[in-house]
Amino acid sequence: MIVMVDLNFNKEFQEKDELMEKRRVLLLDLKTYMEEDTLRKGFSKDFFAYLNELSFRMLNGGEDYYALFMGDTYREIDFNLPFPTASVLRGSKIQFLFNPQIFLQLEEREAVAMIKHEILHILLKHHGREKALKNKFRKLAINLAMDISVNQYINHLPAFVERINSVNMRFDLNLKTNETLEYYTEEIHKAILEHPKAVKELLEKDQVNYEEVHDRWVESEDEESDEVKDKLKSTLLLASRNGVPDEILRIVKDQLKGEVPWTQVIRKAIRTLPKGKKKTVTRVNRRQPERMDLRGELRNHVPDLTVAIDISGSIDDKSMTDFLKEILALSRAYSETIRIIECDNEVRRDYVIRNLKDMKPLLKRRGGTKFSPVFSYLKEENLRNTLLIYFTDGLGESKLELRPYHHKTIWVVKGDKLSLKEPYGEVVKIKSHKEEGDAVYGLQVMRALLHDWAR
């Protein structure tokens, strides 16, 4: 009898054993350090080798985004950190700090979870937002709020890390997922004032003092400085070269809510726009009704959807942000393919997406706006049955050069009015909003991850 051996299976366990052995040796070094106050020469080098091995396993285990992100940072050891990891944004570099005494206590998947934890703090710009909250709320409330904001998207966290459920139980709260950092902070701050005993119990926990977990962040420079922004952008682009993790897409999708009720808009379009036929078992075949094995047909009321995006020079960043919010909301409401047309005074690009990941970086913004080229293009492409959703600031010609050939148009306007005297369709205006909270920061992250597609 021949026994087949799965070499990949054996290789995986061999690599895992090697990683565990490196960790065991480092833990023995720490034991000596604690007893004799001397650290073996070469400990730092071996610890960073352990991180490299962990990163390599992340690359092979589907966590390549986080491994690539960490690989573009300066890693340092700090035995005074009250938490396994921390980060500092300093000019053109991102410092990723580790306390080996805590980090090496973690199992492999817990260590990976803490790396993801720190990276999500950076992505959601918590370093700068913490500074904005400090003068109004207690530091403990801010720290807890920041951690539960990111931890709801991470599995396999260590037991000592606070989660929404643990904070709810500790302070008699009913916080839900997908809320903003600012909302969490305010609610936890009020609860802290009402439950001093719970605060004392939390701060007396052996492993982590939540008053201090983000203290090193004070060294970070302004996230809006050109150097920091450029570094974050380049790191995000490097990390996302193989795709964007589902949890980051979830952060954006969970937080961003557009103004337009796209589900209702599409449902209304379905009533008037048939598209072909679909097979059904509820009807007999009209040509051969005696054949019960043949399926009948029903009209398939699925609208053919085209989204035109005005990329002219008059579109500012805030307007483009609002457009992208609505497109994200639209992609959630519509499960079929969407045709994307980028245009200014002419059609610049035309492609099809199935989901948000298919979205290409927007072309560079150019000159003036003309609406007619899009309408001419739809006619040339024989898109008679398409529903056109045109995102624009409204500043174009006053009259179309031709009557629409396609089924229907919805104008989504960010501005005072649409310049067309006869729009041949419905006009929906979207308002300006104060940019704050996870929603806007999530969108900024997504824009960077998708190669700055809003620029």
N, C-alpha and C positions, 0 to 999 in steps of 0.2 A: 504494500500500500504506500503510495507517494503522498506525502503531506506538503501542500502548497503553502509557502510562507509569504505573507504580505510584507514586502520589503519596505514600502512606504509607512506601514503601521509601525514596524520595528524602528525605522529611522526617526519617526515622530517621538517615540518613547525614549530613544537614545538621546535626542536633542533635549527633551524635557529633563532627563536625568542629569545631563551636563549643566543645564541651567540651575537645577536644584543644588548640584554640587558646588557651583560657584557661589550661590547664595549661602550655602552652609559654611563654606570657608570664611566668607565675609562676616557672617554672624559670630563665628568663633573669634575673629579679630576684634569685633565689637565687645565681646565678653571680656577679653583681655584688657581692652581699653577702659572698660568700666571698672575693672578690678585694680589695674595697675597705672591707669592714667597715661598709658603710652599706646600709640597707634602704629601698627606695623608699617614700615616704609614700603610704599607700593600699594597701599590700601586704596588710595584714590584712583590709581590707574586701573586696578582690578574692579573697582566699583563701576567705573565708566565702561569697562569691558562687559560687565554684567548688564548695564543699561543697553549697550549695543546689541548684545545677544537677545535681550528682551524685545528690542526694537525689530530685530530680524524676524523673530517669531511673530510679531505683530504684522509685519509685511506679508508673511506667508499665511497668516491666519485671518485675513480679511479686514485687518485694522490698518491698512496701508496709509490711509489719510493721516491718522494720528502719528504713525511712525515717521512719515515724511515731514510732518509739521515739526515734531520734536527734533528731527535731524537737522533742521535749519535754525536751531537755537544754540545758545551758549549754555552748556550744562555746568552747574557748580554744586559743590557740597557746602551745606550749612548745618552744623550740628545744633545750632540754637533755634532752628525752626520749630514751632509748636505743632506742625502739621507735616505730613509726608512730603508735600510738594508746595511750591510757591513760584511766582513769576514776577519779573520786573521788566517793564518796557523802558529801555534806555537808548534813545537815539536810534541808530541803525542796527541795533541788535535786541533780541529777546532773550533775557536771562531765565533759564529754567532751573530752579533750585530744588535740591533734594536733601532731606535729613535721613541719612542711612539708618540711624537708630530706629526710626519709625518705618521707613520705606521697606527695609529688608525684612520686617516682621510680616509683610503682606505676602499672601499667596500670589501666584503669577497673574491670575485674572483680576485680583484685587489691585495689584500694582498697575495693570493696564487701565483699570477703571479710574484710578487716581490721576494717571496721565491724561486721560480723556477729560476728567473733571477740571483740571487746570487749563486745558486748551479751550474748553467751552467758556470758561471765565473770560479768556482773552477775546474769543470770538464775539461775545455779547458785550464787550467793552465795559466790563464790571470795574476795571481799575479806575476809569474816569468817572463812572456813575457813582461809585462809592464816595469819591471826594465831594460830589454834589450833594450827597445825602448826609454827610457827617455833621453839618451844623444844625440839623433839624432832628435827627433821630439817634437813639443810642447805638453805639458801635455793635453791641451784641445782636441787636435786631437786624442791622445791615448785614452782618456776617452770616446769620442764619438765613436771611432772605436770599442772599447771593448763592448760598450753597443749595438750598432747595430749588432755586431756579434752574440750576444745571443738573442736579442729581436726579430729577424726574425723568431725564433722558438717558440715564446710565444704569446698566445692570452690574451685579457682582461687586457692589461697593463694600468696603470694610464695615464692620458692625458699629464702629465708633462714629461714623459719619452721619450727620443729621439728614433726615428725609422729611417730606411733607407729612407723612403719617406720624412720625415721632414728634415733630413740632406741634402738630394738632393735638396729640395726646398730652404732651407736656404742658401746653398752655391753654387747653380747652378751646381750641380753635376749629374752624371748619374750612380751612384753605383748600382750594381746588387747584388742579394743574392748569397750565397755560395762562396764568395771570402774569402781570408785569412785576419786575423787581420792585418798583416803587410801591405797588399795591401790597406786596408781601411785607415790605419793610414797615409800612405804616400800621398794618394789622398786627404784626409781631411786636412792634414797639408798644402799642396800646396794651397788648396782652402781658408783656413783661412788667409793666407798671402795676397790673392787677394781680400778678402771681409771683411775688418775690421769693417764695419758697421754691418754686419750680426753677427760678433763675439760680438759686444757690445750689440746688441739686445738679443742674447742668454744669455749672462751673467747677464743681467738686469732682467731676468725672476724672478718672485717673489718666486717660490717654490724651485727651485734647482739651485745651482751654479755648472755647469759642470766642472769647473776648480778644484773642490774640492771633487767630489763624491767618489773617490777611495783613498783619502788621508790616511785612516787608513791601507791600504794595505802595506804601507812602513814598518809596524811592522812585516810582515810575514817573516818567515825563508825560507831558500833555499828549493825549492820544490824537489830538487834532493837529499837532505839529507835523510839518511836512515829512521830517525824517521818520517819525514813528509810523505815520500813515503809509509811507512808501515801503517801509520794512514789513508791516503787516500785510500789505497788498501782495508783495513778492512772495512771502511765506505762504499765504493762502493759495496763491496760484500754483506754487510748487506742490503743495499738499494735495490739491484737487486734480492733479494731472490724470489720475486714474478714476476720477469720479468723486461725487460728494456723498458722504454717509447719510443713510436714511434718517438718522436722528436729527441731523442738521436741517435737512429738508422739512422734517416734522416741526422743528422750532419755528421756521418761517411760516409754514402753512398753518400751524396752530395759532400763531400770534397775529398774522396779517388778516385784516378784515376789510374788504373793499366797501364802498358806499352802494354800488349798484347791486340789486338783488338778481344776480345772473341766473339762478335757477328758474325764477319766474320769467325772465326775459326769454330764455331758451324754450321753456314750456309754451309760452305764447307763440313763439316762432314755429314750433312743431305743429300747431293747429293748422297753419296755413301753408306749410312747406313740405309736401311729400318728397321722398327721395327713394325711388325704385320700389322694389317689393321684397318681402321676406317670406320664407316658408313657414307654414303653420299646420298643426295637426287638428286644429279646430274647424277647418273647412276642407271639403273634398276638392279634388282637382277639377277645374271647370271644364276642361276638354275631355277628361275621362272620369266622370263622376262615379262610374261603377267600380273603378279601381280604388279600393280602400287602402291599398298600400302606398298610393301616391299622395303626397301632401299638397294642400292648397296654398294660396298666396294671400297675403295682406299687404296693404300699403305700409311702407317703412318710413314713419315720420321722424327721421333723424336729420336735423338741419345740417347743411354743408356750411361750415363756419370759416370765415376769413377775417383775420385781424390785421388792420393796417395801422402802423405806428409811425407817427410824424416825427422824423429825426432831423427836422430843419434847425437852423441856428437859433430860432426864436424860442425853442423849448429849453427852459432852465432846469436845473437839477431837481427842484421841488416838484415841478410839473411831471418830469419823467418818473420820479419816485411814486407819485400818485397813479400814473399810468401803470407802472409795474405792479402796484398793489392790486389794481383791478384785474390785470391779466392773470396774476396768481390766483385770485378769487375765481375768475372765469375758468381757469384750468381745472379747479376743483369741482366746479359745477357741471363741466362738460367732459364726458369720458371718451369721446371720439377724437380723431385727428383734427388739428387746427392748422389752417394755412396762415403763415405769417408773411406780411408784406411790409418792408421798410421803405419809406418814401419821404421825399421833400418836394422838390419841383419836378421830380420824376421817380419812377419805381427803381429802387436801388438793389433790392434783393427779394427773392420769393422762395420760401421753403416750407416744409411741413413738419410739425411736431406732434408727437403722441403724448408726451408729458413734459413737465418743466425741465427735465434733464436734457431734452433735445434742443432747448433754446440756445441759439448762438449768440456770441457777443455782438451787441449792436454796432453797426457801422458808425464811423465818426460823423458827428453832426455837421451838416453842410449849410447851404444857403437858404433861399426862401421856400415858401410853401405854396403848392398848387394841388388842389384836390382832383382835378380832372384826369391827370395821368393814371390814377388808380382806377377810375371808372372805365377809362379806355382799355386799360390792361385786362380788367375782368371780362370785358366784351371780347377782346382778342383771344383770351383763353377759354371763351365759351362757358363761363361760370354763371350760367343763367339762374341756377337754383341756390346760389350761395347767399348766406346772411352775412353782410359786411358790417363789422364793428370797427369804426375809425376813431382812433385816439389822436387828438390834436389840441392845440391851444386856440384853435378857431380862426387864426390869422391867415387866411388864404384869399382866393379870388371871390368876387361877389356873385358870379354866375358860372355854373358848370358849362363846359363846352359841348356836352352831350347829355341826353337824358339817361338815367341809369338803365342798364341792360339786365342787371341781376335782380334777384327777388326783393331784397329789403336792405335798408341801411339804418344803422344806429350810430349816431355821432356822440362820442364821449368827449366832452369839451372841458378843458381846464382853462378857464378864462371868462371874460365878461360876456362874450357872445360869439356865435358862429357867423363868419363874414358873409356866408351865402344867403341871398335873399330867398331862394327856394331850395331848401336842403334835400327835398325828396326823401324824407325819412324822419325818424324820431331823434330829438336832440336831448341828451342827458348831460347835465352839468355836474361836475364834481368840485367839492369845496377844498380849500386849503386847511390843513390841520397842523397844529403845533407838533413838532417832531420830538417825541419823547417816548420812553418805554421800550419794552422788548420788541414790539412790532416794528418800529422804525429801525432799531439797531439790528434786528434780525434781517431786515431788508438790505441794510447796508452790507451785512456779512454776505448775503446771497449775491449781491451785485459784485462783490470782490471775487467770490467763488466762481461765478460765471464769467470770469475774465473781464470784469468791469463793464458788463454788457449795457449799462445805462449811460455810458460816456460816448 
